[in-house]
């Protein structure tokens, strides 16, 4: 995985995601499922964090215009 992350800076995002998916598929037995769940949870938590920042920005912006 370190090798993949090292190359991520040079690659386009879709090439990087394809390489990560290849890495997940090559994992033994059900470990690929655990890795996929971890990636999905990381994406969901990032989206929730983004939504909270947007909500906070809207709240602060609305307080400034009162």
C-alpha positions in Angstrom: 0.0 0.0 0.0 2.9 2.4 0.7 4.0 1.9 -2.9 0.6 2.8 -4.2 0.4 5.9 -1.9 3.8 7.0 -3.1 2.7 6.9 -6.8 -0.6 8.6 -6.0 0.9 12.1 -6.2 2.0 11.4 -9.8 -1.2 9.7 -11.0 -4.6 11.0 -12.0 -7.3 10.3 -9.4 -9.0 7.6 -11.5 -5.8 5.7 -12.1 -5.1 5.9 -8.4 -8.6 4.6 -7.5 -8.2 1.8 -10.1 -4.9 0.8 -8.5 -6.5 0.8 -5.0 -9.4 -1.4 -6.3 -6.9 -3.8 -7.8 -5.1 -3.9 -4.4 -8.3 -4.6 -2.6 -9.3 -7.4 -5.0 -5.9 -9.1 -4.6 -6.3 -9.3 -0.8 -6.9 -12.9 0.5 -10.4 -14.2 1.5 -12.7 -11.6 3.1 -10.0 -9.0 3.8 -10.9 -7.2 0.6 -14.4 -6.7 2.0 -13.0 -5.2 5.2 -10.8 -2.9 3.1 -13.7 -1.9 1.0 -15.8 -1.2 4.0 -13.0 0.9 5.5 -12.7 3.0 2.3 -16.5 3.5 2.1 -16.6 4.6 5.8 -13.7 7.0 5.2 -15.6 8.6 2.2 -18.8 8.8 4.2 -17.1 10.4 7.2 -15.4 12.9 4.9 -18.8 13.8 3.3 -20.4 14.2 6.8 -17.5 16.4 7.8 -17.9 18.5 4.7 -21.7 18.8 5.4 -21.0 20.0 8.9 -18.6 22.6 7.8 -21.1 23.9 5.2 -23.8 23.9 7.9 -21.5 25.8 10.3 -20.6 28.3 7.6 -24.3 28.9 6.8 -25.1 29.4 10.5 -22.3 31.9 11.0 -23.1 33.7 7.8 -26.8 34.0 8.8 -25.8 35.3 12.2 -23.7 38.1 10.6 -26.6 39.3 8.6 -29.1 39.6 11.5 
